[in-house]
């Protein structure tokens, strides 16, 4: 029975990944899948209930990241005459797989294939927990 449940979860994860491959996140934004329980992380980080209610802190896992902040071209010439392939970006500090705590007031809630996600600019992310393993 446990093996069946593991295979089912793996199938669901692969299905969600292929569906999200169609989504391209732009700029300094990230796509976050919210947690159901926001009061404790895997490593044991607790958020006080009063602070959560006051500031509407939300947590979730980062699924996709945008390319980052666009940088001006260092080439001489007209800035509007460059193709999009010449664009350079300063990468984001966050990565897919990170657990992020963010301000809900700056997030945009979307539904995609009956799942709830948040689009969050990097400057609304307060804290990131990253498993290096």
C-alpha positions, -999 to 999 in steps of 0.1 A, spaced: 0 0 0 28 24 8 46 17 -25 14 25 -44 10 58 -25 46 67 -33 42 59 -70 9 80 -70 27 110 -54 56 107 -79 31 106 -108 13 137 -94 46 155 -91 57 147 -126 22 158 -140 24 191 -122 60 197 -134 50 191 -171 20 214 -167 42 241 -152 67 238 -180 43 259 -201 45 288 -177 73 314 -181 79 337 -151 91 371 -162 114 397 -145 121 395 -108 90 375 -100 87 339 -87 60 313 -88 52 299 -53 30 270 -43 16 280 -9 19 257 21 -13 244 38 2 249 73 22 281 76 30 279 113 61 256 111 87 247 85 105 214 80 135 226 101 113 238 129 110 275 123 79 289 140 61 321 131 42 339 159 4 339 153 1 376 161 27 386 135 10 364 109 -23 380 114 -9 415 115 12 414 84 -4 385 65 28 364 62 24 335 38 49 306 32 53 283 2 78 266 -20 93 284 -50 86 264 -82 99 287 -109 119 319 -110 121 347 -136 154 356 -152 161 385 -128 165 422 -130 172 435 -165 206 453 -168 212 481 -193 233 472 -223 269 482 -221 272 484 -259 273 518 -275 245 527 -298 208 531 -295 192 512 -266 160 505 -285 179 490 -315 190 458 -296 173 424 -299 160 406 -269 188 381 -272 213 409 -262 195 414 -229 215 407 -197 199 400 -163 211 401 -127 199 367 -114 176 364 -84 188 354 -50 161 327 -46 160 294 -63 134 268 -72 129 244 -42 134 272 -16 108 276 11 99 313 11 82 335 37 66 365 19 42 394 24 8 383 10 -2 419 3 24 421 -25 15 387 -40 -9 380 -68 -30 349 -63 -37 328 -94 -54 294 -101 -39 272 -127 -53 237 -134 -74 240 -102 -43 246 -81 -36 278 -62 -3 297 -67 12 331 -59 32 353 -82 55 373 -59 82 399 -67 115 391 -50 114 422 -29 83 409 -11 102 378 1 113 382 36 131 349 43 142 318 24 150 284 39 172 263 16 181 226 19 216 223 4 213 185 1 
